[in-house]
Amino acid sequence: MLALMTETLDPEDRKLITLARSARARNAVREGAAVRDETGRTYVAGTVALDSLKLSALQTAVAMAVASGAKSLEAAAVVSEVNVVSAVDRAAVRDLGGETTTILLAGPDGTLLTKVLAIG
């Protein structure tokens, strides 16, 4: 089990967690995610679970950023009951943001559990 992180978050990073948490609750999905691009725009998404298409919330948020013309990512956040950022999610963030892009993982209550880099 992961220990809760006690560090103070930058307000923009806290906003990402809040947006991800809101998407999860609003859409009643397993995960919510938010990413911030190089211009400060945010993209918010929930898990996609169709018969023909399955994407994690983080993959969906990255895809939304790319489809909207983002050239890079500054940070990403995912809110989930699962206490790990998958290799596939890290790869999606890394593809757009680079290896040193920070991914914040928070629990359903918004408490930061850990920070990881896209490199893994």
Secondary structure per residue as TSV (DSSP state, phi and psi in degrees):
chain	resnum	aa	ss	phi	psi
A	1	M	-	360.0	139.2
A	2	L	-	-78.7	143.1
A	3	A	-	-82.2	147.3
A	4	L	-	-71.3	139.5
A	5	M	-	-86.2	139.3
A	6	T	-	-105.7	-1.4
A	7	E	S	-68.7	154.4
A	8	T	-	-83.0	132.3
A	9	L	-	-90.4	148.4
A	10	D	-	-58.1	142.2
A	11	P	H	-56.3	-35.2
A	12	E	H	-68.5	-34.9
A	13	D	H	-71.8	-37.9
A	14	R	H	-62.2	-38.7
A	15	K	H	-60.9	-41.2
A	16	L	H	-59.5	-43.9
A	17	I	H	-64.4	-42.7
A	18	T	H	-61.1	-43.9
A	19	L	H	-65.0	-41.7
A	20	A	H	-64.3	-41.9
A	21	R	H	-63.4	-41.6
A	22	S	H	-63.7	-42.5
A	23	A	H	-62.9	-40.8
A	24	R	H	-61.7	-47.2
A	25	A	H	-70.2	-45.9
A	26	R	H	-60.8	-39.8
A	27	N	H	-96.9	-0.1
A	28	A	T	48.9	50.9
A	29	V	-	-114.8	169.0
A	30	R	S	-65.5	-37.8
A	31	E	-	-136.1	153.0
A	32	G	E	-126.3	148.6
A	33	A	E	-144.2	158.0
A	34	A	E	-147.0	143.3
A	35	V	E	-128.6	153.2
A	36	R	E	-119.4	126.9
A	37	D	E	-87.9	-175.9
A	38	E	T	-66.4	-16.6
A	39	T	T	-99.5	-1.7
A	40	G	S	94.4	-3.6
A	41	R	-	-69.8	146.0
A	42	T	E	-114.2	149.7
A	43	Y	E	-129.2	129.0
A	44	V	E	-122.6	137.8
A	45	A	E	-152.7	162.1
A	46	G	E	-116.5	175.1
A	47	T	-	-59.7	139.5
A	48	V	E	-106.7	122.1
A	49	A	E	-134.4	74.4
A	50	L	-	-100.3	162.4
A	51	D	S	-58.5	-38.3
A	52	S	S	-96.7	-7.3
A	53	L	-	-150.2	124.3
A	54	K	E	-128.7	119.6
A	55	L	E	-136.2	141.9
A	56	S	-	-70.4	165.2
A	57	A	H	-61.3	-39.7
A	58	L	H	-68.4	-40.9
A	59	Q	H	-60.8	-40.9
A	60	T	H	-65.6	-43.3
A	61	A	H	-64.0	-40.6
A	62	V	H	-64.4	-43.9
A	63	A	H	-60.9	-39.7
A	64	M	H	-63.7	-40.2
A	65	A	H	-63.4	-46.8
A	66	V	H	-61.4	-46.1
A	67	A	H	-64.2	-21.9
A	68	S	T	-94.5	2.5
A	69	G	T	96.9	8.6
A	70	A	-	-61.2	140.7
A	71	K	-	-101.2	-18.8
A	72	S	-	-161.4	168.8
A	73	L	E	-121.0	142.0
A	74	E	E	-91.0	-38.4
A	75	A	E	-164.2	163.7
A	76	A	E	-143.2	154.4
A	77	A	E	-140.8	144.9
A	78	V	E	-133.9	137.0
A	79	V	E	-113.6	123.2
A	80	S	-	-158.1	159.8
A	81	E	S	-82.2	-16.6
A	82	V	S	-82.6	129.9
A	83	N	S	-93.2	37.6
A	84	V	S	-151.3	145.7
A	85	V	-	-95.8	120.1
A	86	S	-	-66.7	158.8
A	87	A	H	-61.1	-36.2
A	88	V	H	-66.4	-42.0
A	89	D	H	-65.4	-43.3
A	90	R	H	-60.5	-39.8
A	91	A	H	-64.4	-41.0
A	92	A	H	-61.7	-44.7
A	93	V	H	-65.6	-43.6
A	94	R	H	-61.4	-40.5
A	95	D	H	-58.8	-36.0
A	96	L	H	-97.9	-37.7
A	97	G	H	-101.4	-18.6
A	98	G	-	97.8	168.1
A	99	E	T	-64.8	-27.1
A	100	T	T	-97.4	10.2
A	101	T	-	-67.5	130.3
A	102	T	E	-81.8	134.9
A	103	I	E	-116.0	122.6
A	104	L	E	-94.4	130.7
A	105	L	E	-113.1	122.6
A	106	A	E	-125.4	154.0
A	107	G	-	-78.9	172.2
A	108	P	T	-55.6	-25.9
A	109	D	T	-85.4	1.0
A	110	G	-	89.6	-0.8
A	111	T	-	-72.0	126.2
A	112	L	E	-65.0	124.5
A	113	L	E	-95.8	-43.2
A	114	T	E	-163.2	164.0
A	115	K	E	-119.4	135.7
A	116	V	E	-131.3	158.7
A	117	L	E	-93.9	152.9
A	118	A	T	-60.4	-25.3
A	119	I	T	-65.9	-23.6
A	120	G	-	103.1	360.0
